[in-house]
């Protein structure tokens, strides 16, 4: 079998596997779900905010009836294991570099039904925009309108993305990549949702700020699991 056929069958098998996994999650045929932190190259601190996802998982399991494993996994952007997770989370402050194989793997994952949430922890913006353009050269990040379903899941955000942390005095913005009409990437900018998910003592955020961040994060998970 030539290399082209091997690549084709590999992609099809990944798509079938992810679709099957998503169907299982949707219809509740397994008792636990799993999400992952995305590990990438380039020198940026992909491991930032270590308490963020565990807190978001705990909040989601309690408030939107998910059954997510309490400890998130870590997955390399270029690993076939990414297809095990209906949603992956990415954050950091610095440089991001996706290799050609990373780009192909992430594109296939998102086309097959996967979802990525990216939280700019300040300093990520320039680099992630460049790398996302490699993943989908024909797509541009679009600001997500306030009436989008992601703001209208269990929790309602009539004014869109909440402001969690101050960076440059700009309003919070949520950008998305839409592949054939489906939102496959949610990018929070000038908000820093993942800081708001961290333990209270990390940033000394009050209850109201942390609750807004957690509710928006739960909405993202709920939307990703449904779509």
Secondary structure as the mmCIF struct_conf table of DSSP 4:
data_model
#
loop_
_struct_conf.conf_type_id
_struct_conf.id
_struct_conf.beg_label_comp_id
_struct_conf.beg_label_asym_id
_struct_conf.beg_label_seq_id
_struct_conf.end_label_comp_id
_struct_conf.end_label_asym_id
_struct_conf.end_label_seq_id
HELX_RH_AL_P HELX_RH_AL_P1 UNK A 3 UNK A 27
TURN_TY1_P TURN_TY1_P1 UNK A 28 UNK A 28
BEND BEND1 UNK A 30 UNK A 31
STRN STRN1 UNK A 33 UNK A 33
STRN STRN2 UNK A 36 UNK A 39
STRN STRN3 UNK A 41 UNK A 41
BEND BEND2 UNK A 42 UNK A 43
TURN_TY1_P TURN_TY1_P2 UNK A 46 UNK A 47
TURN_TY1_P TURN_TY1_P3 UNK A 50 UNK A 51
HELX_RH_AL_P HELX_RH_AL_P2 UNK A 52 UNK A 63
BEND BEND3 UNK A 64 UNK A 64
STRN STRN4 UNK A 68 UNK A 68
BEND BEND4 UNK A 70 UNK A 71
STRN STRN5 UNK A 73 UNK A 76
TURN_TY1_P TURN_TY1_P4 UNK A 77 UNK A 78
HELX_RH_3T_P HELX_RH_3T_P1 UNK A 80 UNK A 84
BEND BEND5 UNK A 86 UNK A 86
STRN STRN6 UNK A 88 UNK A 92
BEND BEND6 UNK A 93 UNK A 94
STRN STRN7 UNK A 97 UNK A 97
HELX_RH_AL_P HELX_RH_AL_P3 UNK A 100 UNK A 111
TURN_TY1_P TURN_TY1_P5 UNK A 112 UNK A 113
STRN STRN8 UNK A 116 UNK A 120
BEND BEND7 UNK A 122 UNK A 123
HELX_RH_AL_P HELX_RH_AL_P4 UNK A 125 UNK A 135
TURN_TY1_P TURN_TY1_P6 UNK A 137 UNK A 138
STRN STRN9 UNK A 142 UNK A 143
HELX_LH_PP_P HELX_LH_PP_P1 UNK A 144 UNK A 145
TURN_TY1_P TURN_TY1_P7 UNK A 146 UNK A 147
BEND BEND8 UNK A 148 UNK A 148
HELX_RH_3T_P HELX_RH_3T_P2 UNK A 149 UNK A 151
STRN STRN10 UNK A 152 UNK A 152
BEND BEND9 UNK A 153 UNK A 155
STRN STRN11 UNK A 156 UNK A 156
TURN_TY1_P TURN_TY1_P8 UNK A 158 UNK A 159
BEND BEND10 UNK A 161 UNK A 161
HELX_LH_PP_P HELX_LH_PP_P2 UNK A 162 UNK A 163
BEND BEND11 UNK A 165 UNK A 165
BEND BEND12 UNK A 167 UNK A 169
HELX_LH_PP_P HELX_LH_PP_P3 UNK A 170 UNK A 172
STRN STRN12 UNK A 173 UNK A 179
TURN_TY1_P TURN_TY1_P9 UNK A 180 UNK A 181
STRN STRN13 UNK A 182 UNK A 189
BEND BEND13 UNK A 190 UNK A 191
HELX_RH_AL_P HELX_RH_AL_P5 UNK A 193 UNK A 197
BEND BEND14 UNK A 198 UNK A 198
HELX_RH_AL_P HELX_RH_AL_P6 UNK A 200 UNK A 203
TURN_TY1_P TURN_TY1_P10 UNK A 204 UNK A 204
HELX_RH_AL_P HELX_RH_AL_P7 UNK A 207 UNK A 226
#
